Amino acid sequence: MVEIVYEFIVKEEARGHFELAYGPGGVWSKLFGRSPGFRGTTVLRDTENPRRYLTIDLWDTVAQIEQALSECKNEYSDLQATFNEWTESRTDMGTFTVMAEATVRPHGRIERRKAGAARRSSRRTPH
């Protein structure tokens, strides 16, 4: 998996447009949703600066990203022009690979519930 991360500073008057464009069913997902390997976009809004956003596009491979961009070059250019009108800045934070072995998940209710169910089940099973 590959994730592309951008930071946007969005003009106050354009925040609603930006969120709709990147949101579910928005123009961004419609543009790339038909592309093989596109797994979706996560949009994060800064809790201290509501005009600052991070977008994270998830793809299977870099080759699929390049293919999608070449197939929708004109639509992508038009969309970028619109985003440029809505934003004060756009920073390419980089392209990253997901390292599953480095992903940490806290033990939570699900694990405790599974452990409790296993203990209860073992008590009912005659030995």
N, C-alpha and C positions, 0 to 999 in steps of 0.2 A: 504494500500500500504506500501511496505517495500523498503527501499533504502540501498544498501550496497556501502560504499564509501572507495576507496583506493587512496593512493597517491603513485605515481611512480616517481623516478628520473631515466630518460632514458639516456643511453649512447648516445653521440652525433651521432655516426655513425649508431645507430639503430632507430633513431626517425622516419624515414619513414616507416620502418617495423612495429614499434609499432602502428603508426597511421593507417596503412592499416589493421592490425590485429583487432583493435578495431573499425574501421570505418564501414560504411554501407556495408554489404556483406562480411565483414571480418570473420576470423575464429571464433572470439568470438561470434558474432551474429549467425553464422551458428551452433555453438555448442549448444547454449541455445535457439535459435529461435524456435526449435521444442518442447521445454518444456512448458507444461501448466503453466500459471502464469507469464512467462517471458514477460515483457513489453518493454524491450529495455535497451540500455546503452547510457549514456551521457558521452562524453569525453571532459574534459576542459584542455586547455593548459595555464599555467601561463603566464601572459603578461610580467613579468619581468625576468623570468627564463624559456626559451623555452624548457628546458629539464625536467621541472616539470609538471606532469599531475595529474589530479584527474579523476577517473572513478566512475560513479554512475550507478549501476545496479538497475533497477526497477522491482520489483516482486509483485505479489498479496499477498503472504503469505510466512512466514519463512518455513513452511512445504513444500511448492513447491520448494523452493531453495534446501532444504535437499534432496528431492526426485530426483531433476535433477542432483545434484552432485553424488548421489549414482548410478544413471543410466548411467552416462558418466564418471565414475571414471578414467578409463585409458586415455581417450581422454583429460580430464581435467588435469591429471598429466603431460601428454606430453606437453600440451599447457603451463602449469606453468613452465616447464623446459625451454622452449623456451623463455618465458618472463624473466626468471632469467638470461639468457644469454644477453638479451637486456638491462637490468636495473642494476643500481647501488644499488637501494633500493626499497623496496615495504613496505608500511605501511598500515595496516588495520586501517582505521579511525573509523570504526564501522558500525553497522546496525541500521538504523533509521526508524521510522514510520512517514508517512506524516500526518501532522496535518492541514487538510483543513481549519479548523476554524481559524488557525493562519496565513494563507496565505493572504498576502496583495497584491492587484492589484491596481496600480495607475489609477486614472480616466484619460482617454485618449480620443483620437479622436473618438473611437467607441461609448463611452457613450455620448459624445457631439453630435455625429451624430444621435444617437437614440433619444436623447432629442429634437433635432431640428426637426426631422421627426415627432415626436409626436406632437409638437407645430403646425407644418404646417398642419398636419392631422386634428387637433382639430379646426383649423380656417376654414377648408373646410366643416366641418360637421355642418349642420343646427341644431340649438338648439330648 
